[in-house]
């Protein structure tokens, strides 16, 4: 059966001594056989604490080995893993209220947040601390030592395995319900598209709470019997060294981390020796970054485009060096998903035209306990992404941006990504983001922010990019920013950026 945890058990049967997981900070490795033994022990412990099929178990912790074991043990007993990013500590009670867990597994430094939220919500029966004994909480190490017997596996591949929360800090979290079978199938297709082999090592330093790590790093590796590496504290220099030391072949990051790898490779005379490809997710990949990986590192930077709601990707590239115009596209849809470009009436648009990216079949069962929002997103049998893009005759999907982020400037629609892509091509610019402030005519005043060491004036920067863009840039303001606000999944937080810019404009 296609159960998410079954891949670990299959690996233990096929090659029990092969490494399944590696945790960078602790330099800790578990073989497939050892990992199964730990998952069985933790499954027995969770069962002894009252958890069973369909119950929600919240994991609120930093990246690490215990995070992986907790998730797998939750699936093993038929319960639902509900992952909350530790950066949402101030909103934890809203997440717990949304899915009403009976158990919360947490990391020791978040004890105050967890106890506060659990007391407010009231559904939480037991707390489990990953790092040992704390007042009012069970000790995960002690529970593992007890080796309590695990219950029978419900083996229901149609059951919800995972609540994948959409990114954002709106105070209204939405948990997308991902079932075992279709998520497993999606990840198997991803592993095949990326040509991951059992003797390879994947490396994922972004937050394990993101569905991107689930479908990009953890599950594809386990399905083929490869080794999955996680890292808690990514920094350019230490992360690069870890890539080299672990002999990682596949790097699963976001554009910021992939930029770090590029810059460190320049400083250190080349890419890590065993690296075969970079996989990007969590936000659009600048074309300049793809071409730099290709031309300087001689490595493919494979772009993915997905959402929490689909348990996979709308489109995914291939691990090949691309020298034609398809390098600007995300890639082709995977064989398990039907992806189309639709108009406002849910009619398919001709090839090349820009419309909403939609998917039919093979996606979430819905948002947890949010029927109205589920109906809106899944209307007419299609999952509506809220993103706009186009499809080429070769089947390559190009994502142009979020519908809500499109700008209306002097009566014309601007795609922010167009401007961002051109700005990033300028020497010294590391990242760029374009937002629109509300204008008196009901449209937007466009503002571009960038990080880096660009020394050109605003007028010089406009002149350098205007011939490559279909827009009149006279109303565009370009500003340097020390660093961008980021979402926990590694995207530039454009809503926060816009709010900050609007407050600054109002105070002038």
MOBELBEL-V50581 format. One record per backbone hydrogen bond with DSSP energy under -1.0 kcal/mol. CO is the residue of the C=O (numbers start at 0). NH is the residue of the N-H. Records with the same first field share a line. If there is no record, write none. Layout:
# MOBELBEL-V50581
CO = NH + NH
This chain:
# MOBELBEL-V50581
0 = 2
4 = 8
5 = 9
6 = 10
7 = 11
8 = 12
9 = 13
10 = 14
14 = 17
15 = 32
17 = 31
19 = 227
20 = 29
21 = 229
22 = 27
27 = 22
29 = 19 + 20
30 = 34
31 = 35
32 = 36
33 = 37
34 = 38
35 = 39
36 = 40
37 = 41
38 = 42
39 = 43
40 = 44
41 = 45
42 = 46
43 = 47
44 = 48
45 = 50
46 = 49
51 = 54
54 = 79
55 = 101
56 = 81
57 = 104
58 = 83
59 = 106
63 = 67
64 = 68
65 = 69
66 = 70
67 = 71
68 = 72
69 = 73
70 = 74
71 = 75
72 = 76
73 = 78
74 = 77
77 = 53
79 = 56
80 = 162
81 = 58
84 = 87
85 = 88
87 = 90
88 = 91
90 = 93 + 94
91 = 95
92 = 96
93 = 97
94 = 98
95 = 99
101 = 124 + 125
102 = 57
103 = 127
104 = 59
105 = 129
106 = 109
107 = 110
109 = 113
110 = 114
111 = 115
112 = 116
113 = 117
114 = 118
115 = 119
116 = 120
117 = 121
125 = 103
126 = 137
127 = 105
128 = 131 + 139
133 = 136
137 = 128
138 = 142
139 = 143
140 = 144
141 = 145
155 = 158
156 = 180
158 = 179
160 = 80
161 = 177
162 = 82
163 = 175
173 = 165
174 = 367
175 = 163
176 = 364
177 = 160 + 161
178 = 182
179 = 183
180 = 184
181 = 185
182 = 186
183 = 187
184 = 188
185 = 189
186 = 190
187 = 191
188 = 192
189 = 193
190 = 195
196 = 199
199 = 226
200 = 248 + 249
201 = 228
202 = 251
203 = 230
206 = 209
209 = 213
210 = 214
211 = 215
212 = 216 + 217
213 = 218
216 = 220
217 = 221
218 = 222
219 = 223
220 = 225
226 = 201
227 = 21
228 = 203
229 = 23
234 = 238
235 = 239
236 = 240
237 = 241
238 = 242
239 = 243
240 = 244
241 = 245
242 = 247
248 = 275 + 276
249 = 202
250 = 278
252 = 280
253 = 257
254 = 258
255 = 259
256 = 260
257 = 261
258 = 262
259 = 263
260 = 264
261 = 265
262 = 266
263 = 267
264 = 269
271 = 274
276 = 250
277 = 301
278 = 252
279 = 303
285 = 289
286 = 290
287 = 291
288 = 292
289 = 293
290 = 294
291 = 295 + 296
292 = 298
299 = 277
301 = 279
302 = 316
304 = 313 + 314
306 = 309
308 = 363
314 = 304
315 = 331
317 = 319
323 = 326
324 = 327
325 = 328
330 = 396
331 = 315
333 = 336
337 = 359
339 = 357
340 = 348
341 = 355
342 = 345
346 = 342
349 = 352
354 = 388
355 = 341
356 = 384
357 = 339
358 = 382
365 = 176
366 = 369
369 = 373
370 = 374
371 = 375
372 = 376
373 = 377
376 = 383
377 = 380
378 = 381
382 = 358
385 = 402
386 = 356
387 = 399 + 400
388 = 354
389 = 397
390 = 351
391 = 394
395 = 391
396 = 329 + 330
397 = 389
400 = 387
401 = 404
402 = 405
406 = 413
407 = 443
408 = 411
411 = 408
413 = 406
414 = 417
415 = 419
416 = 420
417 = 421
418 = 422
419 = 423
422 = 425
425 = 428
427 = 452
430 = 450
432 = 448
434 = 446
436 = 444
438 = 441
442 = 438
444 = 436
445 = 476
446 = 434
447 = 478
448 = 432
449 = 480
450 = 429
456 = 460
457 = 461
458 = 462
459 = 463
460 = 464
461 = 465
464 = 467
465 = 468
472 = 475
476 = 447
478 = 449
484 = 492
486 = 489
490 = 486
491 = 493
492 = 496
493 = 497
494 = 498
495 = 499
496 = 500
497 = 501
498 = 502
499 = 503
500 = 504
501 = 505
502 = 506
